[in-house]
């Protein structure tokens, strides 16, 4: 099996999770990591047994032994990091959100098109077996017509004005960090965009949003979506149809889903994976590259544009 040779830009928590899950990616291997601090890159490389460490990002994208780059830097660096990798001829898997604004998003997509290179936003949730199972149930008509979606994602985050999450200069705020997940879930199960959007947003002292309640109205469906840095939410998704409902605990990292008709559970699925779950999207990128695709079938550019358009509409309500 030909293995995709991966490089990672960034060494934060999501980069560490990605590197850990490479142990469960049969069609990929980590060959390089890049950080702005040479010592940080060396420490990361040693921890995950990566052969090459770079003390800057450009050297990584110029490495001819790297086929694909995982961009795991803060939101505001995604444009620069993704474009430089694409222009170097690398495939790019960019952490979500792909950019903090629709303008930056379009610039990244244009760079991919101009370079004729592969690009995917890393919405790992879409690739989880439990989510794929739930989507198959809904698509197969097992809950009838979808009439309501509820999804919440919230954990209390200690307020620190110097942290990335609360720094407006680094595109902090709960919508970009957590709110994109419930929005993505609604996009997955509902093919149309909402006709109307209602928003209640609360802000931290730095001015970034730290809690957002959203109501998306569709012709025959309502989606209530929540994200919070202030408190722990139920952290569950429910997709309700005219003939039943699907429940997905901790939907963004889903390990299970249940199908109910009336009060009776009629089906269920449990993913007994040993990984965090990032391996599924990584495997999919490798398969896309082997097949010669420039976009993901599961997470195409059109879906990335939907995320950006809907988040823009939410931001406009702040």
RACORZI-V625574 format. One record per helix or strand of 2 or more residues. SS is the DSSP state (hx for helix, st for strand). FROM is the first residue (numbers start at 1). LEN is the number of residues. If there is no record, write none. Layout:
SS&FROM&LEN ; SS&FROM&LEN
This chain:
st&4&6 ; hx&13&12 ; st&28&7 ; hx&38&11 ; st&52&3 ; hx&57&6 ; st&68&4 ; hx&75&13 ; st&91&5 ; hx&102&14 ; st&119&4 ; hx&124&4 ; hx&129&11 ; st&146&9 ; hx&164&3 ; hx&168&3 ; hx&174&16 ; st&196&8 ; st&209&9 ; st&222&7 ; st&236&6 ; st&245&5 ; hx&251&3 ; st&256&6 ; st&264&7 ; hx&279&13 ; hx&301&15
